[in-house]
Amino acid sequence: MNMETTIKDVARESGVSTMTVTRAFRSDALVSAETRRKVLDAAKKLNYHPNLNARVLRGGSSRSVGILLSNPTGNSIVRRISEKLLPDNYVTYIAESLGDLNIIRSALQEFENRHVDALVMEWRPNFLPLESLVAKQKNMILFTRETQVNHICDCCFLDYKPAVRKAVEHLLKQGRENIYILGREESIDAREMRNVLESLGLPPNHIETSLFPSKPAFANYYDALMAALRSGKNPDAVLTYCDIAALQLCKCVTDFGLKVPEDIAIVGHGNSDFSEFIQPPLASIERFAEEVAEKVCDMLMNRLQNPDSPKRSATVEAKFIKRASAG
């Protein structure tokens, strides 16, 4: 079809009025399922897409949602939201934040320019003041490990501390007291791990990865641990931020002539699909990404359908998955 296809063409093809075509593209409009199906089939056949900008100018919905994450590739939140929104003809705009404030500001400005109906965002305090974000986008759903959101918007809280504490207590029962954190010291992961170690009377030993050039597959974690071992540090356990990084640490321990977990126990993060199949099976912190995705998606759909409803919150608690790499 050519670019001149109009709403009148869709109405003629589906045998309904142009008003009915307009309502069929709105999930909240009273249109029978059969009529909506006929209209959408006709629109697909004629390659017709409603003019979202015109709809916004008329005071309507843009039928779009912005998603801003630090790692959207393969993220279950993106998948679940896309699956939920597809039947209602929503468009999702997905941006990668990289944890960079300039990128975050640019993405948020782009979402504002596109008049998105809602924003789903992984939030950290060093990003932007939450009040200014909510002032611009009232339909906001956050997921975060910070507790100071205080119901200013819909939020799913991720609580890792109990799982980290159980992992450290497991290591202590084996007589391991020289426990190190390995990663970027300024990250929230490191902060929570330090708090747990200190609460149990342990020094917050840390091996910094930012001192080494960034490499693919977390090879700088390998380099950081190797440099620490060569300098005389003698950890008997290492906690790190993701399972791929933990694999690099296992390789480093072996290359240095030691064994996992006999000499150094390793605990990863994420409970990846491969964790239980490698040798030794990798102990990890299970973050229940699917449960987080489900709760975030439920909040989003409620906010789109009931924009004036009370703010909602939920908490998902991580779990320590004990496997052989932790002894």
C-alpha positions as CSV (number, residue, x, y, z in Angstrom):
1,M,0.0,0.0,0.0
2,N,1.1,3.6,-0.5
3,M,1.6,6.2,2.2
4,E,-1.8,7.8,1.6
5,T,-3.8,5.1,3.4
6,T,-6.2,6.9,5.8
7,I,-8.6,6.1,8.5
8,K,-11.4,6.2,5.9
9,D,-9.8,3.4,4.0
10,V,-9.6,1.3,7.1
11,A,-13.3,2.0,7.9
12,R,-14.3,1.1,4.3
13,E,-12.3,-2.2,4.4
14,S,-13.7,-3.2,7.8
15,G,-17.2,-2.1,7.2
16,V,-17.5,0.3,10.1
17,S,-17.5,4.1,10.7
18,T,-14.3,6.2,11.1
19,M,-15.4,6.8,14.7
20,T,-15.5,3.1,15.4
21,V,-12.0,2.7,13.9
22,T,-10.7,5.4,16.2
23,R,-12.3,3.7,19.2
24,A,-10.9,0.3,18.1
25,F,-7.4,1.6,18.6
26,R,-8.2,2.5,22.2
27,S,-8.2,-0.3,24.7
28,D,-10.4,1.6,27.1
29,A,-13.2,2.3,24.4
30,L,-16.4,0.3,24.3
31,V,-15.9,-1.8,21.2
32,S,-16.8,-5.5,20.8
33,A,-13.9,-7.9,20.5
34,E,-15.1,-9.0,17.0
35,T,-15.3,-5.4,15.8
36,R,-11.9,-4.5,17.2
37,R,-10.4,-7.6,15.5
38,K,-11.9,-6.6,12.1
39,V,-10.6,-3.1,12.4
40,L,-7.1,-4.2,13.4
41,D,-7.0,-6.8,10.7
42,A,-8.0,-4.2,8.1
43,A,-5.4,-1.8,9.4
44,K,-2.7,-4.5,9.1
45,K,-3.8,-5.4,5.6
46,L,-3.7,-1.7,4.5
47,N,-0.5,-1.0,6.5
48,Y,-2.3,1.8,8.3
49,H,-0.9,3.2,11.6
50,P,-2.7,5.8,13.7
51,N,-1.0,9.2,13.9
52,L,0.2,9.3,17.5
53,N,1.3,12.9,17.4
54,A,-2.1,14.1,16.2
55,R,-3.7,12.1,18.9
56,V,-1.6,13.7,21.6
57,L,-2.3,17.2,20.2
58,R,-6.0,16.4,20.6
59,G,-5.4,15.6,24.2
60,G,-5.4,11.9,23.8
61,S,-2.9,9.1,24.6
62,S,0.3,8.5,22.6
63,R,-0.2,4.7,23.2
64,S,3.5,4.5,24.1
65,V,5.7,3.7,27.2
66,G,9.3,4.6,27.8
67,I,11.6,2.0,29.4
68,L,15.0,3.1,30.8
69,L,17.3,0.3,32.1
70,S,21.0,-0.1,32.7
71,N,20.9,-3.4,30.7
72,P,17.8,-3.9,28.7
73,T,19.1,-6.7,26.5
74,G,17.3,-9.9,27.5
75,N,15.8,-8.2,30.5
76,S,12.6,-9.9,31.6
77,I,11.0,-6.6,32.4
78,V,11.2,-5.5,28.8
79,R,9.8,-8.8,27.6
80,R,6.9,-8.9,30.0
81,I,5.9,-5.3,29.3
82,S,6.1,-5.8,25.5
83,E,3.9,-8.9,25.8
84,K,1.3,-7.1,27.9
85,L,1.2,-4.0,25.8
86,L,1.1,-5.7,22.4
87,P,-2.6,-6.5,22.3
88,D,-3.5,-2.8,23.1
89,N,-1.3,-1.5,20.2
90,Y,1.2,0.3,22.5
91,V,4.7,1.3,21.3
92,T,7.6,0.8,23.7
93,Y,10.7,3.0,23.5
94,I,13.7,1.3,25.2
95,A,16.8,3.1,26.2
96,E,20.1,1.9,27.7
97,S,21.3,4.2,30.5
98,L,24.8,2.8,31.0
99,G,24.6,4.4,34.4
100,D,25.6,7.7,32.8
101,L,23.7,10.8,33.9
102,N,24.0,12.6,30.6
103,I,22.5,9.6,28.7
104,I,19.8,9.3,31.3
105,R,18.9,13.0,30.8
106,S,18.8,12.6,27.0
107,A,16.6,9.5,27.2
108,L,14.2,11.2,29.6
109,Q,14.0,14.2,27.4
110,E,13.3,12.0,24.4
111,F,10.5,10.2,26.2
112,E,9.1,13.6,27.1
113,N,9.2,14.7,23.5
114,R,7.4,11.6,22.5
115,H,4.7,12.2,25.1
116,V,4.9,8.7,26.5
117,D,1.9,7.6,28.7
118,A,4.2,6.0,31.3
119,L,7.8,5.5,32.2
120,V,9.4,2.4,33.7
121,M,12.8,3.1,35.1
122,E,15.6,1.5,37.1
123,W,16.4,4.3,39.6
124,R,19.4,5.2,41.7
125,P,19.8,8.3,43.9
126,N,22.8,9.6,41.8
127,F,20.6,9.7,38.7
128,L,18.1,12.7,39.2
129,P,16.0,14.0,42.1
130,L,12.9,11.8,42.2
131,E,10.5,14.7,42.7
132,S,11.5,16.4,39.5
133,L,11.0,13.1,37.6
134,V,7.6,12.6,39.0
135,A,6.6,16.2,38.3
136,K,7.2,15.6,34.6
137,Q,5.9,12.1,34.3
138,K,3.2,11.2,36.8
139,N,2.7,7.7,35.5
140,M,6.1,6.4,36.6
141,I,7.0,2.9,37.8
142,L,10.4,2.4,39.4
143,F,12.3,-0.6,40.6
144,T,15.2,0.1,42.9
145,R,17.2,-1.1,45.8
146,E,16.9,2.3,47.6
147,T,14.2,2.7,50.3
148,Q,13.8,6.5,50.2
149,V,11.1,6.5,47.4
150,N,8.4,6.8,50.1
151,H,5.4,6.1,47.8
152,I,5.9,9.2,45.7
153,C,5.3,6.8,42.8
154,D,4.7,3.2,42.1
155,C,7.8,1.2,43.1
156,C,9.1,-2.3,43.4
157,F,11.9,-2.6,46.0
158,L,14.6,-5.1,45.7
159,D,16.1,-6.3,49.0
160,Y,19.4,-8.0,48.7
161,K,20.7,-7.6,52.2
162,P,19.2,-10.8,53.8
163,A,20.6,-12.9,51.0
164,V,24.1,-11.4,51.3
165,R,24.0,-11.9,55.1
166,K,23.1,-15.6,54.7
167,A,25.9,-16.0,52.2
168,V,28.4,-14.5,54.6
169,E,27.1,-16.5,57.5
170,H,27.5,-19.7,55.5
171,L,31.1,-18.7,54.8
172,L,31.8,-17.9,58.5
173,K,30.5,-21.4,59.5
174,Q,33.3,-22.9,57.4
175,G,35.8,-20.8,59.3
176,R,36.3,-18.3,56.5
177,E,37.0,-14.8,57.9
178,N,39.1,-13.2,55.2
179,I,36.2,-12.4,53.0
180,Y,36.6,-9.9,50.2
181,I,34.2,-7.9,48.0
182,L,35.4,-7.6,44.4
183,G,34.0,-4.9,42.0
184,R,33.5,-1.1,41.9
185,E,33.7,0.3,45.5
186,E,31.1,3.0,44.8
187,S,28.4,0.7,43.6
188,I,25.3,-0.1,45.7
189,D,26.3,-3.8,45.6
190,A,29.6,-3.0,47.4
191,R,27.8,-0.7,49.9
192,E,25.3,-3.4,50.9
193,M,28.0,-6.1,51.1
194,R,30.2,-3.8,53.3
195,N,27.3,-3.1,55.6
196,V,26.7,-6.8,56.0
197,L,30.3,-7.6,56.7
198,E,30.6,-4.8,59.3
199,S,27.3,-5.8,61.0
200,L,28.9,-9.3,61.5
201,G,32.1,-7.8,62.9
202,L,34.2,-8.3,59.8
203,P,36.5,-5.8,58.0
204,P,35.0,-4.5,54.7
205,N,37.9,-5.9,52.6
206,H,37.6,-4.7,49.0
207,I,39.4,-5.4,45.7
208,E,38.7,-2.6,43.1
209,T,38.1,-3.4,39.5
210,S,38.0,0.2,38.1
211,L,41.8,0.3,38.3
212,F,42.0,-2.1,35.4
213,P,41.0,-1.4,31.8
214,S,37.4,-2.5,31.0
215,K,37.4,-5.7,29.0
216,P,34.6,-8.0,27.6
217,A,33.2,-10.8,29.7
218,F,34.3,-9.1,33.0
219,A,38.0,-10.0,32.3
220,N,39.0,-7.0,34.5
221,Y,37.6,-9.0,37.5
222,Y,40.1,-11.7,36.6
223,D,42.9,-9.1,36.4
224,A,41.9,-7.4,39.7
225,L,41.9,-10.7,41.7
226,M,45.2,-11.9,40.0
227,A,46.9,-8.6,41.0
228,A,45.6,-8.9,44.6
229,L,46.8,-12.5,44.9
230,R,50.2,-11.6,43.5
231,S,50.5,-8.6,45.9
232,G,50.1,-11.0,48.9
233,K,46.4,-10.6,49.7
234,N,45.1,-13.9,50.9
235,P,41.2,-14.0,50.6
236,D,39.5,-17.2,51.6
237,A,36.2,-16.1,50.0
238,V,35.2,-13.5,47.4
239,L,31.8,-11.9,46.9
240,T,31.1,-10.3,43.5
241,Y,28.4,-8.6,41.5
242,C,27.4,-11.1,38.8
243,D,27.8,-14.7,37.8
244,I,29.9,-14.0,34.7
245,A,32.3,-12.1,36.9
246,A,32.3,-15.0,39.3
247,L,33.3,-17.4,36.5
248,Q,36.3,-15.1,35.8
249,L,37.3,-15.3,39.4
250,C,37.0,-19.1,39.5
251,K,39.4,-19.2,36.5
252,C,41.8,-16.8,38.1
253,V,41.9,-18.9,41.3
254,T,42.7,-22.0,39.2
255,D,45.3,-20.2,37.1
256,F,47.0,-19.0,40.3
257,G,47.4,-22.6,41.4
258,L,44.6,-22.6,44.0
259,K,41.3,-24.4,44.1
260,V,37.6,-23.4,44.4
261,P,36.3,-23.7,47.0
262,E,39.0,-25.5,49.0
263,D,41.3,-22.4,49.0
264,I,39.0,-19.6,48.0
265,A,35.1,-19.7,48.0
266,I,33.3,-17.7,45.3
267,V,29.8,-16.3,45.4
268,G,28.2,-14.8,42.3
269,H,25.1,-12.8,41.7
270,G,22.1,-13.4,39.5
271,N,21.7,-17.2,39.7
272,S,22.2,-17.5,35.9
273,D,21.0,-20.5,34.0
274,F,24.5,-21.9,33.7
275,S,25.3,-21.5,37.4
276,E,24.4,-25.1,38.4
277,F,26.0,-26.7,35.4
278,I,29.6,-25.5,35.7
279,Q,32.3,-27.2,37.8
280,P,32.1,-26.5,40.6
281,P,28.5,-25.4,40.6
282,L,28.3,-21.6,41.3
283,A,26.8,-20.3,44.5
284,S,24.9,-17.1,43.8
285,I,22.4,-14.5,44.9
286,E,19.1,-15.2,43.3
287,R,17.4,-11.8,42.4
288,F,14.1,-13.2,41.2
289,A,14.1,-11.1,38.0
290,E,10.9,-12.7,36.8
291,E,9.0,-11.8,40.0
292,V,10.3,-8.2,39.8
293,A,9.2,-8.1,36.1
294,E,5.7,-9.3,37.0
295,K,5.2,-6.8,39.8
296,V,6.5,-3.9,37.7
297,C,4.3,-4.9,34.8
298,D,1.2,-5.2,37.0
299,M,1.9,-1.7,38.4
300,L,2.3,-0.3,34.8
301,M,-1.0,-1.8,33.6
302,N,-2.8,-0.6,36.6
303,R,-1.4,2.9,36.2
304,L,-2.3,3.1,32.5
305,Q,-5.9,1.9,33.2
306,N,-6.4,3.7,36.5
307,P,-4.1,6.8,36.4
308,D,-5.7,8.3,39.6
309,S,-5.5,5.2,41.7
310,P,-3.3,5.2,44.9
311,K,0.4,4.6,44.5
312,R,1.4,1.0,45.0
313,S,4.6,-0.7,46.2
314,A,6.0,-4.2,46.5
315,T,9.2,-5.8,47.8
316,V,11.0,-8.7,46.3
317,E,13.6,-10.3,48.5
318,A,16.7,-12.0,47.0
319,K,17.8,-15.4,48.2
320,F,21.2,-17.1,48.7
321,I,21.5,-20.2,46.5
322,K,24.1,-22.4,48.2
323,R,26.3,-24.5,45.8
324,A,29.7,-26.0,45.8
325,S,31.7,-22.9,44.9
326,A,30.9,-21.5,48.3
327,G,32.0,-24.7,50.1
